[in-house]
Amino acid sequence: MNGGPKKGRTNRFAFIMASIALMIAGCATTASYRPEIDGMKAALAETKAAGAETRAPKEYAAAEACLDWMTHEATEFNPFADPDARIRGKCQGAFAALRDKLAAAPAGAGLAKEKTTEVVSAQVAPEPETASAAKEKVSPLQDIFFDYDRSLIRVDMKKSLTENIRWLKANPTASMIVEGHCDERGTVEYNQGLGQRRAASIKNHLVAGGIDAQRIKVVSYGKERPFVTGHDESAWKWNRRVHFVIQ
């Protein structure tokens, strides 16, 4: 009984110290990502002002998707570490493609190119892409990522799907292949089925959102076409996805 007040004070002290530690960690969570994310936001704003949404819609959508990927990486997947070099490399490539497209387009493209180059080169260092990432086709539709061994659409992916539906409604003649992908764990056969279920769930969501089912073809690649190479969660989280190929 005599130790009660002292024990209570000790517990309160420990709780306060733990709270302070969490606050400090929270403040540092996205610090190393901030230059990249801020740079991409600034670059998108510059290109949008130059008419990128209409002059380079596919490249603009791909760069916007990269900003979304980096934000997920900073806030959900890997908040306490430096940005994933593979994702940074892919995003740098997406912004370079947007810059080049604007440079080849009319109506003040030179200014947009100069400003975009300045922001991206200063904030997003070029990184080599993986072989699989280099083969990726640029899509105006955002990839949808999944939890391990799941085909249910995550709540945090609903916004991306809404954006995809908006684009598809604005481009009613576009048809697409919805590709289901998995990480490397599990058998080839199991992942083939899982990829099929993921692609089917996305198709069902698109149809429910008003997209004609005749525009959508579903295919599964299982674990055969990884988006990022690697043998841990830093790669697996990007490979559990549905990717869209516009035809």
Secondary structure, DSSP 8 states (H G I E B T S, - for coil): -TTHHHHHHHHHHHHHHHHHHHHHHHHHTTTTTHHHHHHHHHHHHHHHHTTHHHHSHHHHHHHHHHHHHHHHIIIIISTTS---HHHHHHHHHHHHHHHHHHHHSSSSHHHHHHHHHHHHHHHS------HHHHH----SS--EE--TT--S--GGGHHHHHHHHHHHHH-TT--EEEEEE--S-S-HHHHHHHHHHHHHHHHHHHHHTT--GGGEEEEEEETSS-SS--SSHHHHHHHSEEEEEE-
